Amino acid sequence: MFFDPQYLMWMLPAIAVAAVASIYTQSTFSRFSKRSSRFGYTGAEAARALLDANGLSDVRIQQVGGFLSDHYDPMTRTLRLSPPVYGSTSLSAIGVACHEAGHAIQHASHYAPLALRTALVPAAQLGSYLSYIVFALG
C-alpha cells in the first residue's frame, strides 16, 4: 500500500488545531459551569429574555441531546440547547444560550455573514462526513 508522507504533513497540523480548540472550549465551559449566575436564570430563561427583549418571541427554544450541541436553526426559527445549557444556572450555560440567541437576533436583522454561514452549513456537514472516508482511504 502506498503512503505519502506529505499527507501527514498537511493532516496532523489540522487535526492538532481542531483538537486544541475542542479541548479549550470544553475546559472553559467546565470551569465556568461551577459558577452560578447571580440572578438564578437558567440558560433557557436567559435566552428567552434576550430574544423577547429583541422582539423575537416567536423563536422557539428546545432542549436537545448531546454535549455542547447547541445551535440556532434559522430554517425553523428554533434555538436548540443541550441539557447542560438548557436547565443550568451556570455562567457557562447562560453564555452559550445567549450566544445562540445572538444568532437568532442576527438572522432577524438579516446579518449578511450569518446568511453566508447558513448557506455553507450543508457543504460543511458533507465535508465533515466525507473526511472520515477520505482519511481512511488516505
Secondary structure, DSSP 8 states (H G I E B T S, - for coil): ----HHHHHHHHHHHHHHHHHHHHHHHHHHHHHTSB-SS---HHHHHHHHHHHTT-TT-EEEE-SSSS--EEETTTTEEEE-HHHHS--BHHHHHHHHHHHHHHHHHHTT-HHHHHHHHHHHHHHHHHHHHHHHHHH-
